[in-house]
Amino acid sequence: MIVVVIFHLVAHWRWILRMVKKTFRALKSKGTGISYATRINLGINIIIALSFLLTAISGIYLLSSPSGGFQAGRNPGWNPDLLINRTALRLIHTRAGLVTIIGAIFHFAIHWRWVRNITICLFRSLKSWGGAAPASRSEMRLLDRRSMA
């Protein structure tokens, strides 16, 4: 999952930078310049990012921390001075993961038209080139602009 998120962020990095700049400009001018759909999209993206970060951090901690509890002193890795116990951390990990999945479903649904247009463009270019070349960047940008309108 971490690899998918990294790939997604790299693929859409320019859009992310544009949206961050646009958001800060809008905040300075008291919210003007950002449409309602863009606000919803940003809200969902922030929820996904925060819940994914919480899931990743808790998952890495659960993987690296010893399990099994005190075991009458036979577990040398057991540390009762941790900030949160393992059961609560598992619950946080599970709930944050669920929020990430639900947010990703909403994200995919919001961008369904873009996904469909890019897929159609890709299959058309593969068919016209005999399976050798993907769609041109200009054609991809044109479809991207059409689907975001």
SVG drawing of the C-alpha trace seen along z (x, -y; Angstrom):
<svg xmlns="http://www.w3.org/2000/svg" viewBox="-20 -39 35 56">
<polyline fill="none" stroke="black" stroke-width="0.4" points="0.0,0.0 2.8,-2.4 4.3,-1.8 0.9,-2.6 0.6,-5.8 4.2,-6.9 3.5,-6.1 0.2,-8.1 1.9,-11.1 4.7,-11.1 2.3,-10.8 0.2,-13.7 2.9,-15.9 2.4,-18.9 -1.4,-18.9 -0.6,-18.6 1.7,-21.6 -0.8,-23.7 -3.6,-22.8 -1.4,-23.7 -0.6,-27.1 -4.2,-27.7 -5.4,-26.8 -3.0,-29.1 -3.9,-32.0 -7.6,-31.3 -7.0,-31.3 -5.2,-34.6 -8.2,-36.1 -10.7,-34.6 -11.8,-31.5 -12.5,-32.9 -11.3,-31.1 -11.9,-27.5 -15.0,-25.8 -17.2,-23.6 -16.1,-20.5 -12.5,-21.4 -13.1,-21.9 -14.7,-18.5 -11.9,-16.9 -9.3,-18.6 -11.2,-17.5 -11.2,-13.9 -7.6,-14.0 -6.6,-15.4 -8.6,-12.8 -7.0,-10.0 -3.5,-11.4 -3.9,-11.7 -5.6,-8.3 -3.0,-6.7 -0.2,-8.3 -1.7,-7.0 -2.2,-3.6 1.4,-3.4 3.0,-4.6 0.9,-2.3 1.5,0.6 5.3,0.1 5.2,-0.2 3.1,3.0 5.5,4.8 8.6,3.7 7.4,4.0 7.5,7.3 4.2,9.1 3.0,11.4 2.8,9.2 4.6,9.5 4.6,13.4 5.7,13.4 9.0,11.8 10.0,14.2 9.5,11.6 12.6,9.4 11.2,7.1 8.1,6.2 8.0,2.5 5.2,1.3 6.3,-2.3 4.9,-2.7 2.6,-5.6 -0.3,-3.2 -0.9,0.4 -0.9,2.9 -4.6,3.6 -5.5,-0.1 -2.9,-0.6 -4.4,2.3 -7.8,0.7 -6.4,-2.7 -4.6,-0.9 -7.8,0.9 -10.0,-2.1 -7.6,-4.4 -7.1,-1.8 -10.9,-1.6 -11.1,-5.4 -8.3,-5.2 -10.2,-2.6 -13.5,-4.5 -11.7,-7.7 -10.0,-6.0 -13.4,-4.7 -14.8,-8.2 -11.6,-9.5 -12.0,-7.0 -15.7,-7.7 -15.1,-11.5 -12.4,-10.9 -14.3,-8.1 -14.8,-10.2 -11.0,-11.0 -10.1,-7.3 -12.6,-6.2 -11.3,-8.8 -7.7,-7.9 -8.4,-4.2 -10.3,-4.7 -7.5,-6.9 -4.9,-4.3 -6.8,-1.4 -7.4,-3.5 -3.7,-4.3 -2.7,-0.7 -5.1,0.4 -4.0,-2.2 -0.3,-1.6 -0.7,2.2 0.0,2.3 3.4,0.6 2.9,-3.0 0.8,-4.7 -1.3,-7.9 0.6,-11.1 1.0,-13.5 -1.0,-16.2 -3.9,-13.8 -3.7,-12.8 -3.7,-16.5 -6.7,-17.2 -8.7,-14.3 -7.6,-15.4 -9.0,-19.0 -12.2,-17.6 -12.9,-15.3 -12.1,-18.0 -14.5,-20.5"/>
</svg>
